[in-house]
Amino acid sequence: MAGRVENAFCNVRPPGHHAERARAMGFCIFNNVAVGVAHALAQHGLQRVAIADFDVHHGNGTETIFHDDPRVMLCSTFQHPFYPYYGANSGNEHIINAPLPAGTGGGEFRAAVTLHWLPALERFQPELLLISAGFDAHRDDDMAMLNLTESDYAWVTGELKNIAGKYARGRIVSALEGGYELHALGRSALAHIKVLSGL
């Protein structure tokens, strides 16, 4: 927020987006991204903070925490039906859910982001963007059944960086969520960080 760095990637575990206000869930104990958003709202006086979540699982905890707070937009893609069996019909004007069927590949993922996320983010004009960066939708990760690749993660990161550049002074905080096949996780995170870094 002080402008000393443009963006940050938080290489942390455990992940957080299933954790609710008072309940751990999945592999998540504390909702790292939700804590960051709450801090930004309380300490920096922001009025519009956006979260983009491309983990293969829906971030039910994040949605539950901010479902009734119009200062926070959550844009999410996730495999459905799949754990935590939530999110397909729970959206509103600032909760933008794009459920994807098993077998979805990069083309369909990019189309969902282009159709659902990007127009909503343009309308919302976030002052800060946080990313729940889950890489378990990779085709080599057997946690689930989506078929994304490193190029898809690079593409969505670029699109989000464009939004942040227009409305948020480039300010992005990205936090690691899922990703369990270590080789695919490493390659995907590297693709994400390269775009964030402008490399």
Summary of the structure (lengths in Angstrom):
residues: 199
radius of gyration: 15.0
end to end distance: 22.4
largest distance: 42.3
contacts: 698
relative contact order: 0.19
helix: 37%
strand: 21%
